[in-house]
Amino acid sequence: MINYKLYKSDKIINPKGNLTKLISISDKNYKGFGELYFSDIKHNQIKGWKKHKKMNMNIFLIEGKIKIVLAKIKNKNYIFKEILLTKKNQNHLFLKNNVYFAFQGVSKKTSRLMNFSNIIHDPKETSNIDISEIKYKW
């Protein structure tokens, strides 16, 4: 089993412009605050594979469309979970540590995601492997 959860972001409708609530200290996916950062991905480009040993992530789509692939090894084979983040579905991804992930820009323009993590990024707690090392058909 791959440890993740999709959450629907709360939307407050306002005739002057809507408000979308991303995360609150009372949410189940709030595990503390370490840092908040943005990552851009160009059309058809792929970033990954990466795995955090301690970091839990709340990933929100800011612009565009992103395909996120989660990978976990089971019986010497990988199992995959594909997640598509779009403005239309208003989902955000909570990803627990110890899961490999990669993501691809799907929209024609550059896409942007935001990660609200529980710890500050530390290269010592991150495992990066080349995209070719996990056999997934993009």
Secondary structure by P-SEA (a helix, b strand, c coil): cbbbbbbbcbbbbbccbbbbbcccccccccccccccbbbbbccccccccbbbcccccbbbbcccbbbbbbbbbcccbbbbbbbbbcccccbbbbbbcccccccccccccbbbbbbbcccccccccbbbbccccccccc
